[in-house]
Amino acid sequence: MQRQQFEMILRSRIVESAQALHQSGVSFATFDTTRCNPEFWKLTKKGGCRIKAGVTPAQGIRDIFANGHQYAFECATAMVIVLYKGVLDSILESEFNRIFADMLLYDWQYDSDLKLIQQQGIHKAVPGDILYFNNPDVSPDTLEWKGENVVKLKEDLYYGHGIGILPAQGIIDSLNRHRRPDATVSAYLTDEVVYPDFVYLSQFAPEENRGIELSGNTFYQHEFSHCIHAVIGGRQYIQE
């Protein structure tokens, strides 16, 4: 039960982090034009951001949300940042800094302790999951729009870096504007679902986040209170 409650907490923090990143002033960029605050991060030759010596990962992640205008990156990096911020807000900061030391933000390269799990089954996706819209007929002039990683915020509402917060059709319409002239296939939501290993991360949570009573949590009330919950292994399934 405590692990199930931790999953609810972390999912709500991921949703909050996605909304906060959207409002932070960060910009969309390709790897060639990535920007980061040089006070906290060192820009790599490939367009990644590595935490600087003397700066904790927690400080670096928080600065992205506090000084977003100094940052620009592509959508996969944005998803990893959202996940890191959600985890930071859910576990002990000392543990976050320990397990995510020497942090690098670059595409889907993430610390092994984030332990992302990928499964098939979009019908089982719930708020806090990372999903992907594919754009198979993308224009060769705008290959950065070959797809869009998104955070599921609630039923048919998603955050995609560079696109914004939109329902599925809005994401699809945005991607379709970047197809080649002779395109015949629309962008679409794929069947992939990605989420962190909630059971593993729960061991690093403070006691109050392991057994907290969630009945007063607004996110929980709005998104899950009307659902039936089932936990199989480390994965939670929700039946409305």
ABEGO torsion letter per residue (X at the ends): XAAAAAAAAAAAAAAAAAAAAAAAGBBBBBAAABBBBAAABBBBAAGBBBBBBGBBAAAAAAAAAABAAABBBBAAAAAAAAAAAAAAAABBAAAAAAAABGBBBBEABBBAAAGBBBBBGAAABBBGBBBBBBBAABBAABAAAABBBBBBABBGBBBBBGAEBBBAAAAAAAAAAABBAABABBBBBBABBBBBBAAAAAAABBAAAAABBAAABAAAAAAAAABBBBBBEABBBBBX
